[in-house]
Amino acid sequence: MGRRSFALILALAMIVSACSAETGETTTTPAPAETTTTGGGGETTTTAASEAFDWKRFEGETVRVIANQNPWEAAISPLIPQFEELTGMTVEFESLPEEQFRQRLQVELTAQSTDVDVFMSAVLQDGLRFTQAGWYEDLAAYAQNPDITSPDYNFDDFGDGLIEGHTIEGTLIGIPILTDVEMFYYRKDILEAANVEVPTTIEELEEVAAAIDDPNGTRAYGSRGRGAAAVTQLSTYLYNFGADWTDDSGMAGFNNPDGIAAFETYGRLLREYGPDGAVNNSWEELLPLFQQGQLAMWNDSSAFLGTILDPENTQQVVLDNIVYARMPTGPGGENNAFFPWALSMSALSDSKEQAWYFIQWATSPEVVAELQLSGVAGARTSTPFPDDIPQEWVEVVQYDLEIARPKLPIVIPVPEVRDAIGAAIVACIESEEDCASAVETAAEGFNAAVAASG
């Protein structure tokens, strides 16, 4: 599959998934009688057909899961005792911050370790590279095998487009677990106090930031600045300035006047109106700042909704005044960016069927429905968001998925090009004078990495 067609298919799949989930329109066969069982993490609904399935087949065995710390991981972790009670298996669940997660996974898979059974995988980041390395087990045969798949799993509920978007060179590399877009979060009380409206353009964003910023108190704006981690957040700016990550030949397409303007603007916003230590901040630092009332405007993943609405960690004044909006447009139009995650199985695992038991449970209709109670947008088309999820958030997500483009370049050496681009972002935050040359250097590093990958 070509890199550009791969991105297009995945983008279209996200649209289908979002629209179907919102309307709740599906065609299904009559469901068996339902029963309710209680696991260690709370209640979950099962069916008679599911209970007839041999969930205890691997009782006493262990499955190892390596996860990136993000909203899906935070939501699934307390539910794992349900799986352990249902199956009699033990889950070794390791969750790490993204940089350490990627390093751990890379080291173990490169070493041909058989100890990794299940891992989170981002198709935009890992898909082409991991497929080339032979690290993905093809999940299609597992999902369609009635001996090891519960009859109410309903694999077709993911939709052909979404599954095709996670199929590379004939291999289904993972089952989708999370879709997100870029969300613009802001405090309406702070904007109202300054008598300014929510910015709808990037130009207005800078004007509003200047009007509401308090260097000794609540800073106006936050977004990621920590090198490679900031690349996904720059994407919407890049697209809205009219630039792209790559040109038609697959080489760097961001080192032009529009692209440089995007880098300069992003850097200036963080340098002049962001919290201290902007080049060291990723979502792990910015999310709690927003929760504690230290940021007036913040853009990051839509998947943080559940964490933001947690009254134990978010100040009441923030909960009372948070608003969800579309990202500001730019001279290049209105775009957004998406980043999907999936659960994958290591082709090196010695416990593949045990691993599939965990994957099918974690992506089952019942568990996806429970995760969406926390605002974690799953990938099943028949699972609508619950009524207590803010309607404006749902509307923004649905709208943005229709205009979303990949948050990362569609290339094989994603880690290397992220590092190159990330270094330019840091340089542009630190100094606008050095920004243009830093972007050119990043483009050179990008092109060298792509050329070396073949």
C-alpha positions in Angstrom: 0.0 0.0 0.0 1.4 3.4 -0.9 2.1 5.8 2.0 -0.3 8.5 0.9 -3.1 6.0 0.2 -2.5 4.5 3.6 -3.0 7.8 5.2 -6.1 8.6 3.2 -7.7 5.3 4.0 -7.1 5.7 7.7 -8.4 9.3 7.7 -11.6 8.1 6.0 -11.9 5.3 8.4 -11.9 7.7 11.3 -14.7 9.7 9.7 -16.8 6.5 9.4 -16.1 5.5 12.9 -17.0 8.9 14.4 -20.2 9.4 12.4 -21.5 5.9 13.1 -20.8 6.2 16.8 -22.6 9.5 17.0 -25.7 8.4 15.3 -25.7 5.0 16.8 -27.2 3.5 13.6 -26.2 -0.2 13.2 -27.7 -3.4 11.9 -27.3 -6.3 14.3 -28.7 -9.7 14.9 -30.9 -10.3 18.0 -28.7 -10.4 21.1 -28.8 -13.3 23.5 -30.1 -12.7 27.0 -27.8 -10.5 29.0 -26.4 -11.1 32.5 -24.3 -8.9 34.6 -21.1 -10.0 36.3 -18.9 -8.1 38.6 -15.1 -8.1 38.2 -12.4 -6.6 40.4 -12.7 -3.3 38.5 -16.4 -2.9 38.6 -19.4 -4.1 36.7 -19.4 -5.3 33.1 -22.2 -6.7 30.9 -21.8 -10.1 29.4 -24.1 -12.3 27.3 -25.1 -15.9 27.4 -23.1 -16.6 24.3 -20.1 -15.0 25.9 -20.5 -17.1 29.0 -20.6 -20.3 26.9 -17.2 -19.4 25.4 -14.3 -20.9 27.2 -12.7 -17.9 28.8 -10.9 -20.2 31.3 -8.9 -22.0 28.6 -5.6 -20.5 29.7 -6.3 -20.3 33.5 -3.2 -20.0 35.5 -1.1 -18.6 32.7 0.4 -15.1 32.3 0.2 -12.5 29.6 2.6 -9.5 29.5 1.3 -6.1 28.2 3.4 -3.0 27.5 1.5 0.2 27.3 2.1 3.9 26.7 0.8 6.2 29.4 -2.2 7.9 27.9 -6.0 8.2 28.6 -6.7 4.7 27.2 -4.1 3.2 29.4 -5.4 5.1 32.4 -8.9 4.0 31.8 -8.2 0.3 31.1 -5.8 -0.3 34.0 -8.4 -0.4 36.7 -10.5 -2.8 34.7 -7.8 -5.4 34.3 -9.0 -7.3 37.4 -12.2 -8.0 35.5 -10.1 -9.8 32.8 -8.1 -11.7 35.4 -11.3 -12.9 37.2 -13.0 -13.8 33.8 -10.0 -15.8 32.5 -8.0 -16.9 35.6 -5.0 -15.5 33.9 -2.5 -13.0 35.3 -1.7 -9.8 33.5 1.7 -8.2 33.8 0.8 -4.7 32.8 3.6 -2.3 32.4 2.8 1.4 31.6 5.5 3.9 30.8 5.8 7.5 29.7 5.9 7.7 25.9 9.6 8.1 25.4 10.5 5.3 27.8 7.7 3.2 26.4 9.1 3.4 22.9 12.7 2.8 24.1 11.6 -0.3 26.0 9.6 -1.7 23.2 12.3 -1.0 20.6 15.0 -2.7 22.7 13.0 -5.8 23.5 11.7 -6.4 20.0 15.1 -5.7 18.4 16.6 -8.3 20.8 14.0 -10.8 19.5 12.6 -11.1 23.0 9.7 -13.6 23.3 8.5 -12.0 26.6 6.4 -9.3 25.0 2.9 -10.5 24.2 0.8 -7.4 23.7 1.8 -3.8 23.1 0.2 -0.6 22.3 1.1 0.6 18.8 0.5 3.8 16.9 0.0 3.0 13.2 1.3 6.4 12.1 4.4 6.1 14.2 5.2 2.4 14.1 3.2 0.8 11.2 5.5 0.8 8.3 8.7 0.4 10.4 7.4 -2.5 12.6 5.9 -4.2 9.5 9.2 -4.0 7.8 10.9 -5.5 10.9 8.4 -8.4 11.1 7.3 -7.5 14.6 3.6 -7.6 14.1 1.5 -10.8 14.4 -1.4 -10.8 11.8 -4.5 -10.6 13.9 -7.0 -11.3 11.2 -6.9 -15.0 11.6 -7.4 -14.7 15.4 -10.4 -12.5 15.1 -12.1 -14.9 12.7 -11.3 -18.1 14.6 -14.4 -19.2 16.6 -12.3 -21.5 18.8 -10.4 -18.6 20.4 -12.8 -15.7 19.8 -16.0 -15.1 21.7 -19.2 -15.3 19.5 -20.3 -11.8 20.6 -17.0 -10.1 19.8 -18.5 -8.7 16.6 -15.3 -8.0 14.7 -17.3 -6.4 11.9 -18.3 -3.6 14.3 -15.0 -1.9 13.6 -15.9 -1.3 10.0 -14.0 -2.3 6.9 -12.3 1.1 6.4 -10.8 1.2 9.9 -9.5 -2.3 9.7 -8.0 -1.6 6.2 -6.3 1.4 7.7 -4.6 -0.9 10.2 -3.7 -3.5 7.5 -0.2 -3.0 6.0 1.1 -5.4 3.4 -1.7 -7.8 4.1 -1.1 -7.9 7.9 -3.7 -6.6 10.4 -1.2 -5.0 12.7 -3.6 -4.2 15.6 -7.1 -3.8 16.8 -7.9 0.0 17.1 -8.5 1.2 20.7 -8.4 5.0 20.6 -8.9 7.8 18.1 -8.2 11.4 18.9 -8.1 14.8 17.3 -6.6 18.1 18.4 -8.8 19.9 20.8 -8.7 23.5 21.8 -9.5 23.8 25.6 -10.1 27.2 27.1 -11.4 29.0 30.3 -14.4 31.1 29.3 -14.3 33.1 32.6 -10.7 34.4 31.9 -11.6 35.4 28.3 -14.8 37.1 29.5 -12.9 39.0 32.2 -10.6 40.4 29.5 -13.6 41.1 27.3 -12.3 39.0 24.4 -13.9 36.3 22.3 -12.6 32.7 21.8 -10.0 32.9 19.0 -11.1 31.3 15.7 -7.9 32.2 13.7 -4.3 31.9 14.6 -3.9 35.6 14.3 -6.7 36.1 16.8 -5.1 33.5 19.1 -2.0 35.6 19.4 -4.1 38.7 20.1 -6.1 37.0 22.8 -3.0 35.5 24.3 -1.5 39.0 24.6 -4.6 40.3 26.2 -5.1 37.6 28.9 -1.5 36.6 29.8 -0.4 37.0 33.4 3.3 36.2 33.6 3.0 36.1 37.4 -0.2 34.1 37.5 -2.2 32.2 34.9 -0.3 32.0 31.6 -2.3 32.5 28.4 -1.4 29.5 26.3 0.2 26.0 26.5 1.1 23.4 24.0 3.9 20.8 23.9 7.5 22.1 23.4 9.6 19.1 24.3 11.2 18.2 21.0 9.9 15.1 19.4 6.8 15.1 21.6 5.8 18.5 20.2 5.7 17.3 16.5 2.1 16.0 16.8 0.9 19.4 18.2 2.7 21.4 15.5 0.8 19.4 12.8 -2.4 21.5 12.9 -0.4 24.7 12.7 1.6 23.4 9.8 -1.5 22.4 7.9 -3.4 25.6 8.7 -0.5 27.7 7.4 -0.8 25.8 4.1 2.2 23.6 4.4 2.6 19.8 4.7 5.2 17.4 6.2 6.1 15.9 2.8 6.1 16.9 -0.8 5.0 14.7 -3.7 8.3 12.8 -3.7 8.0 11.9 0.0 10.7 14.2 1.1 10.5 17.2 3.4 7.7 19.7 2.5 7.8 21.9 5.5 10.9 24.0 4.8 9.1 26.7 2.7 7.7 30.1 3.7 4.4 28.7 4.9 6.0 26.0 6.9 8.6 28.3 8.5 5.8 30.7 9.4 4.0 27.9 11.2 7.2 27.0 13.2 7.8 30.7 14.0 4.3 31.3 15.2 4.2 28.2 17.3 7.5 29.0 18.9 6.5 32.6 19.6 3.2 31.6 21.3 5.1 29.4 23.7 8.0 31.7 24.2 5.9 34.8 25.0 2.7 33.4 26.5 3.5 29.9 27.8 4.6 28.6 31.2 8.2 28.5 32.2 10.3 25.7 30.8 8.3 25.5 27.5 10.9 23.4 25.8 10.7 20.7 28.5 6.9 20.6 28.6 4.8 17.8 27.1 1.2 16.8 28.0 2.4 15.3 31.3 3.4 18.8 32.5 0.7 20.8 30.8 -2.4 18.8 31.7 -2.0 19.3 35.5 -1.2 23.0 34.8 -4.6 23.4 33.1 -6.4 21.4 35.8 -4.9 23.6 38.5 -6.0 26.8 36.8 -2.5 27.9 35.6 -3.3 27.9 31.9 -6.1 29.8 30.2 -5.9 28.1 26.8 -4.4 24.7 25.9 -4.5 22.5 22.9 -3.8 18.8 23.0 -5.5 15.4 22.4 -9.3 15.2 22.7 -8.8 12.0 24.6 -7.9 14.0 27.8 -11.6 14.7 28.4 -12.0 12.2 31.2 -8.9 13.3 33.0 -9.9 17.0 32.8 -13.4 16.3 34.2 -12.0 14.4 37.2 -13.1 16.6 40.2 -10.4 15.1 42.4 -7.6 16.6 40.3 -9.2 19.5 38.5 -10.1 22.7 40.3 -13.8 23.6 40.5 -13.3 26.9 38.8 -11.8 25.1 35.8 -14.7 22.5 35.8 -17.2 25.3 35.8 -15.7 27.3 33.0 -14.0 24.9 30.6 -15.1 25.1 26.9 -14.2 22.8 24.0 -13.5 24.4 20.6 -12.1 23.8 17.2 -8.5 24.7 16.5 -7.9 28.2 15.2 -7.7 28.4 11.4 -4.8 29.9 9.5 -4.0 31.5 6.1 -3.9 27.9 4.6 -7.5 27.1 5.8 -9.0 24.9 8.5 -7.5 21.5 9.2 -7.1 19.2 12.2 -4.9 16.2 12.9 -5.6 12.7 14.2 -3.5 10.0 16.0 -4.9 6.5 16.4 -3.7 3.8 18.8 -4.1 0.0 18.5 -3.4 -3.1 20.6 -0.9 -5.3 18.7 0.5 -8.8 19.3 4.2 -9.5 19.0 5.1 -12.0 16.3 7.8 -13.1 18.7 5.5 -14.0 21.6 5.4 -17.5 23.0 1.9 -16.9 24.2 0.0 -15.8 21.1 -3.5 -17.2 21.9 -3.2 -15.9 25.5 -2.3 -12.5 24.1 -5.4 -12.6 21.8 -7.6 -13.3 24.8 -6.5 -10.1 26.3 -6.8 -8.1 23.1 -10.3 -9.3 22.4 -11.4 -8.6 25.9 -9.9 -5.1 25.9 -11.6 -4.3 22.5 -14.9 -6.0 23.3 -18.2 -4.1 23.0 -18.7 -4.1 26.7 -15.2 -2.8 27.6 -15.3 -0.2 24.9 -18.6 1.1 26.2 -17.2 1.3 29.7 -14.1 3.2 28.5 -16.2 5.7 26.7 -17.9 6.6 30.0 -14.5 8.2 30.7 -14.5 10.1 27.4 -12.0 7.7 25.7 -13.2 7.6 22.1 -13.1 4.0 21.0 -13.3 2.6 17.5 -16.5 0.5 17.5 -19.2 2.0 15.3 -22.1 0.8 17.4 -20.9 2.3 20.7 -22.2 5.9 21.1 -20.9 8.3 23.7 -23.0 8.4 26.9 -25.3 11.3 27.6 -23.1 12.8 30.3 -20.2 13.5 27.9 -20.3 17.2 27.0 -22.2 17.6 23.7 -19.9 20.4 22.5 -16.9 18.1 22.9 -18.7 15.4 20.8 -19.6 17.9 18.2 -16.0 19.2 17.9 -14.6 15.7 17.7 -17.1 14.7 15.0 -16.5 17.8 13.0 -12.7 17.6 13.3 -12.5 14.0 12.2 -14.0 15.1 8.9 -11.1 17.5 8.3 -8.3 15.6 10.1 -5.0 14.7 8.6 -2.2 12.6 10.1 -0.3 14.1 13.0 2.9 12.6 11.7 4.7 12.2 8.4 3.9 8.9 6.6 7.5 7.6 6.4 9.3 4.6 7.7 11.9 6.3 9.9 9.3 8.2 12.1 11.5 8.4 15.2 14.4 9.9 13.3 12.3 12.5 11.5 10.5 13.4 14.8 13.8 14.0 16.4 14.9 16.3 13.5 11.6 18.2 13.5 11.6 18.4 17.3 15.0 20.0 17.4 13.7 22.7 15.1 10.6 23.3 17.3 12.9 23.7 20.4 15.1 26.2 18.4 12.0 28.2 17.3 10.7 28.4 20.9 14.1 29.6 22.1 14.7 32.2 19.4 12.8 33.4 16.3 16.0 34.6 14.8 17.3 31.0 14.5 14.0 29.5 13.5 14.3 29.5 9.7 17.8 28.0 9.7 16.7 25.4 12.2 13.8 24.3 10.0 16.2 24.0 7.1 18.4 21.8 9.2 15.5 19.7 10.2 14.5 19.2 6.5 18.0 18.0 5.7 17.9 15.5 8.6 14.4 14.4 7.5 15.5 13.8 3.9 18.7 12.0 5.0 16.6 9.6 7.2 14.0 9.0 4.6 16.7 8.3 1.9 18.5 5.9 4.2 15.3 4.0 4.9 14.9 3.1 1.3 
